[in-house]
Amino acid sequence: MSSQQQQQQEVDWNEILSSVPYPIEAFAFVREGLNYAVEAVHEDSDAMAEDERHISGQQLCLAVRDLAISKYGLLAPVVLEHWRVRRTRDFGRIVFAMIDAGLMTKTSSDTLDDFQAVYDFDEAFSREMLVSHIDVETR
């Protein structure tokens, strides 16, 4: 077992979840979104060292938007609302809670402000945008 796996087992999720108003499913989704973003941004991410796989807050927000639409389709805004994720800054709060718990790392230039107003949820998850993304994926 790697030290990262040991560290993840020792994480006190109750403490993390009490520090921010999001359910554990939102954390799992953001982690999945991080992997999705790394693969989209870095061509050969598997061959890269962990510290070379960095993505920005903006890149993560765009990736989780696309992942939500891909996974949940027209229900994406409903799922995110159920998790109390209503703006891109919410993704940042989840990320920084995981950073504080040692589950993720950041560079010295990464801040919560990197997640501020990356896109408007009402526009990004409007019916028209959802249908256009879903239509492109099914072609």
C-alpha positions, 0 to 999 in steps of 0.5 A: 500500500502506498503512503498516499493510500494509507493517508487516505485511509486515515482521513477523518471524513467527518471532520472534513464534511463538518468544515464545508456544506457538501456531501461526500459524493461531491468530494468523490465527484470532484476527485473524479473530475480532477482525473478527467481534467488531467487526462484532458489537459496532459496528453500522456498523464500516466507517464508524468510525475504527480507534481507535473500533472497540475491543472488550474482551478479554471481547468478543473471547473471546466472539466467537472462541468463537462463530466457532470453533463457526460455522467448525468445529462439533463439531470446534471444541474439537479445532481449538483444542486442536491450536493449544494454545488451552485457555483464554481467557487463551491468546487474550489471550497471542496478542493481546498478542503481536500488540500487541507486534509492532505488528499490533494496538493497545490502550488504556491500560486493556487488560491480559492480565487482561481475558482471564482466565477469561472462560469455561470451555472445557470448558463453552463447548465441551461437546457440549451447547453445540456442538449447541445453537449449531449447531442455532440456526445451522441454523434 
